[in-house]
Amino acid sequence: MAKSSNQKLKILYLMKMLLEKTDEENTMTINDMIAELGRYGITAERKSIYDDIEALRHYGIDIATRKTKTTDYFVTNRPFELPELKLWLMLFNVRNLLHIKRVMNL
């Protein structure tokens, strides 16, 4: 089987799809991942997906599995998303602003 020019990007696309499309209620099977990679023009075999998932786990992405009729994969903990990060920054700034106002009132 000839490899596409996007083949080296496979693990990056796999990480992207797991982070963006999965959580405890929305899971993906290996076949789902292979089909999704196919949309990017990337061919993959089950064994290579297993290896990539292990590499992503080693990298620090918390990928969990749930066994039903199939084995479902999903990301459990993820880094802050932009709206959450903005909220934390706003709360931090408000806290500092209150402290500055107290100092100014002295």
C-alpha atoms as a printed R data frame, in Angstrom:
    type eleno elety resid chain resno       x      y      z
1   ATOM     1    CA   MET     A     1   0.000  0.000  0.000
2   ATOM     2    CA   ALA     A     2   1.431  3.372 -1.019
3   ATOM     3    CA   LYS     A     3   1.703  5.920  1.719
4   ATOM     4    CA   SER     A     4   0.228  9.366  1.234
5   ATOM     5    CA   SER     A     5   2.233 12.549  1.643
6   ATOM     6    CA   ASN     A     6   0.214 13.262  4.807
7   ATOM     7    CA   GLN     A     7   1.290 10.008  6.478
8   ATOM     8    CA   LYS     A     8   3.793 11.730  8.779
9   ATOM     9    CA   LEU     A     9   0.974 13.928 10.069
10  ATOM    10    CA   LYS     A    10  -1.087 10.923 11.168
11  ATOM    11    CA   ILE     A    11  -0.336 11.143 14.888
12  ATOM    12    CA   LEU     A    12  -1.034 14.899 14.874
13  ATOM    13    CA   TYR     A    13  -4.420 14.410 13.221
14  ATOM    14    CA   LEU     A    14  -5.163 11.577 15.641
15  ATOM    15    CA   MET     A    15  -4.359 13.843 18.596
16  ATOM    16    CA   LYS     A    16  -6.469 16.646 17.126
17  ATOM    17    CA   MET     A    17  -9.508 14.424 16.598
18  ATOM    18    CA   LEU     A    18  -9.291 12.867 20.060
19  ATOM    19    CA   LEU     A    19  -8.957 16.265 21.758
20  ATOM    20    CA   GLU     A    20 -11.703 17.934 19.721
21  ATOM    21    CA   LYS     A    21 -14.231 15.147 19.253
22  ATOM    22    CA   THR     A    22 -14.116 12.937 22.322
23  ATOM    23    CA   ASP     A    23 -15.106 13.049 25.962
24  ATOM    24    CA   GLU     A    24 -16.805 10.611 28.334
25  ATOM    25    CA   GLU     A    25 -20.068 10.804 26.371
26  ATOM    26    CA   ASN     A    26 -18.576 11.009 22.860
27  ATOM    27    CA   THR     A    27 -16.105  8.240 22.187
28  ATOM    28    CA   MET     A    28 -14.322  6.865 19.130
29  ATOM    29    CA   THR     A    29 -13.446  3.334 18.154
30  ATOM    30    CA   ILE     A    30 -10.325  2.404 16.231
31  ATOM    31    CA   ASN     A    31 -12.491  2.024 13.110
32  ATOM    32    CA   ASP     A    32 -13.872  5.556 13.669
33  ATOM    33    CA   MET     A    33 -10.322  6.880 13.882
34  ATOM    34    CA   ILE     A    34  -9.261  5.070 10.715
35  ATOM    35    CA   ALA     A    35 -12.287  6.479  8.863
36  ATOM    36    CA   GLU     A    36 -11.618 10.009 10.155
37  ATOM    37    CA   LEU     A    37  -7.959  9.792  9.137
38  ATOM    38    CA   GLY     A    38  -9.149  8.702  5.694
39  ATOM    39    CA   ARG     A    39 -10.923 12.072  5.361
40  ATOM    40    CA   TYR     A    40  -7.459 13.659  5.584
41  ATOM    41    CA   GLY     A    41  -6.118 11.286  2.941
42  ATOM    42    CA   ILE     A    42  -4.229  9.207  5.502
43  ATOM    43    CA   THR     A    43  -4.299  5.428  5.496
44  ATOM    44    CA   ALA     A    44  -3.837  3.590  8.778
45  ATOM    45    CA   GLU     A    45  -3.920  0.086 10.132
46  ATOM    46    CA   ARG     A    46  -5.266 -0.908 13.528
47  ATOM    47    CA   LYS     A    47  -1.797 -1.760 14.890
48  ATOM    48    CA   SER     A    48  -0.405  1.651 13.974
49  ATOM    49    CA   ILE     A    49  -3.349  3.385 15.694
50  ATOM    50    CA   TYR     A    50  -2.711  1.389 18.887
51  ATOM    51    CA   ASP     A    51   0.945  2.413 18.757
52  ATOM    52    CA   ASP     A    52   0.017  6.070 18.175
53  ATOM    53    CA   ILE     A    53  -2.428  6.046 21.091
54  ATOM    54    CA   GLU     A    54   0.321  4.699 23.356
55  ATOM    55    CA   ALA     A    55   2.694  7.407 22.081
56  ATOM    56    CA   LEU     A    56   0.076 10.105 22.810
57  ATOM    57    CA   ARG     A    57  -0.391  8.691 26.308
58  ATOM    58    CA   HIS     A    58   3.361  8.797 26.827
59  ATOM    59    CA   TYR     A    59   3.290 12.416 25.601
60  ATOM    60    CA   GLY     A    60   0.823 13.203 28.393
61  ATOM    61    CA   ILE     A    61  -2.621 13.084 26.807
62  ATOM    62    CA   ASP     A    62  -5.018 11.264 29.129
63  ATOM    63    CA   ILE     A    63  -6.706  8.803 26.772
64  ATOM    64    CA   ALA     A    64  -9.076  6.392 28.492
65  ATOM    65    CA   THR     A    65 -10.762  3.282 27.171
66  ATOM    66    CA   ARG     A    66 -14.184  1.833 27.816
67  ATOM    67    CA   LYS     A    67 -15.003 -1.703 26.760
68  ATOM    68    CA   THR     A    68 -18.522 -2.422 25.566
69  ATOM    69    CA   LYS     A    69 -19.180 -4.422 22.419
70  ATOM    70    CA   THR     A    70 -16.232 -2.455 21.071
71  ATOM    71    CA   THR     A    71 -13.358 -0.649 22.738
72  ATOM    72    CA   ASP     A    72 -14.114  3.063 22.900
73  ATOM    73    CA   TYR     A    73 -11.438  5.715 23.342
74  ATOM    74    CA   PHE     A    74 -11.823  9.243 24.725
75  ATOM    75    CA   VAL     A    75  -9.803 12.036 26.305
76  ATOM    76    CA   THR     A    76 -10.618 12.528 29.979
77  ATOM    77    CA   ASN     A    77  -8.542 15.539 31.021
78  ATOM    78    CA   ARG     A    78  -7.555 18.211 28.601
79  ATOM    79    CA   PRO     A    79  -5.713 21.510 28.786
80  ATOM    80    CA   PHE     A    80  -7.733 24.659 29.354
81  ATOM    81    CA   GLU     A    81  -9.654 25.879 26.363
82  ATOM    82    CA   LEU     A    82  -9.473 29.559 25.453
83  ATOM    83    CA   PRO     A    83 -12.773 30.661 27.116
84  ATOM    84    CA   GLU     A    84 -11.773 28.934 30.357
85  ATOM    85    CA   LEU     A    85  -8.328 30.467 30.265
86  ATOM    86    CA   LYS     A    86  -9.804 33.935 29.711
87  ATOM    87    CA   LEU     A    87 -12.138 33.442 32.692
88  ATOM    88    CA   TRP     A    88  -9.238 32.447 34.963
89  ATOM    89    CA   LEU     A    89  -7.192 35.434 33.793
90  ATOM    90    CA   MET     A    90 -10.138 37.752 34.383
91  ATOM    91    CA   LEU     A    91 -10.643 36.371 37.904
92  ATOM    92    CA   PHE     A    92  -6.952 36.717 38.648
93  ATOM    93    CA   ASN     A    93  -6.935 40.309 37.380
94  ATOM    94    CA   VAL     A    94 -10.042 41.192 39.423
95  ATOM    95    CA   ARG     A    95  -8.359 39.807 42.532
96  ATOM    96    CA   ASN     A    96  -5.244 41.899 41.861
97  ATOM    97    CA   LEU     A    97  -7.344 44.949 41.033
98  ATOM    98    CA   LEU     A    98  -9.155 44.685 44.378
99  ATOM    99    CA   HIS     A    99  -5.804 44.481 46.133
100 ATOM   100    CA   ILE     A   100  -4.548 47.559 44.253
101 ATOM   101    CA   LYS     A   101  -7.705 49.516 45.160
102 ATOM   102    CA   ARG     A   102  -7.178 48.675 48.836
103 ATOM   103    CA   VAL     A   103  -3.599 49.911 48.628
104 ATOM   104    CA   MET     A   104  -4.706 53.093 46.867
105 ATOM   105    CA   ASN     A   105  -7.221 53.774 49.653
106 ATOM   106    CA   LEU     A   106  -4.536 53.708 52.353
